[in-house]
Amino acid sequence: MKLEELRQKLFSQLAIADFDDISLNGVQIACSADKEIKKVGLAVDACQASIDGAVEAGCDLLFVHHGLFWGAPVAISGIHYTRVKTLLDNDIALFACHLPLDAHPVLGNNAQMAMMLGMKEFDPFGLYHGRCIGYKGQLPFEMDCQEIARLLGFSELYGLNILPFGKEEIRTVGIISGGAADDVYQAMDAGLDCFITGECRHELYHVLKESGMNMISGGHYQSEVFGVKAVGRYLSKEFGIETVFIDRKTAL
């Protein structure tokens, strides 16, 4: 499959054109027009470690959640130059998908977490720029914060922070991956037992404690591996493309 054909299929599947996003979603760096995309690497961040991993794995395209371009022109110098040059020198395309990959009802970070928790049904939740990018719903049975974190694979080594200030037995949750700490207010307004996100903020500690609200911050990175992994499975199943998850963890 050529890059343009794959771009069209991903735009359609992920509804990329529907989102107002600071990220330059889609192809950020192209490969040769006649190149066949036979192997795709999937990573959370377009950092040098992920790019080097794509080179080592012999990838033709690197699909990431956090790309290299975020709404403003960036000079191709320093580490940005090295990242771009590595991709160009190895003829590896770079495809980024930010908010659409958070919000997708099947392949998205938040929907994938809901399914991992055994939630059979979940509703859109968490307004951002006029769209819901998260999901809320009921767990199949009551769980505590530790059990939820365990089912999602969150580790303290890579950013897990639990603030268990609400009900010990949790039944309803709201989920928004990444840096969505302030959306805990929407979870409170919705009367949810727990809010799951990536990062917390210092200012929220006493708000949560005084409000009697549970919050699980799984780590920004750990909360956003689900979508890229799901896209990898989709590409393999639908198009027979070989895929590899390039895991370059951060401690945040």
Protein Blocks (a to p, Z undefined) as FASTA:
>chain_A
ZZklmmmmmmmmnommmpccfbdgdjfbdcdfklccfbdcddfblcfklmmmmmmnopab
dcdfbdcbehiacddehjllmmmmmmmmnopacdddfklmmmpmklpmklmmmmmnopab
dcdehieehiafbdcdddfbdcdfklmmmmnopafknopacddfbcfbdfbdcddehjll
lmmmmmmmnopabdcdfbdcfklmmmmmmnopacddebjklmmmmmmmmmmmmmmmmnop
acdddddddfZZ
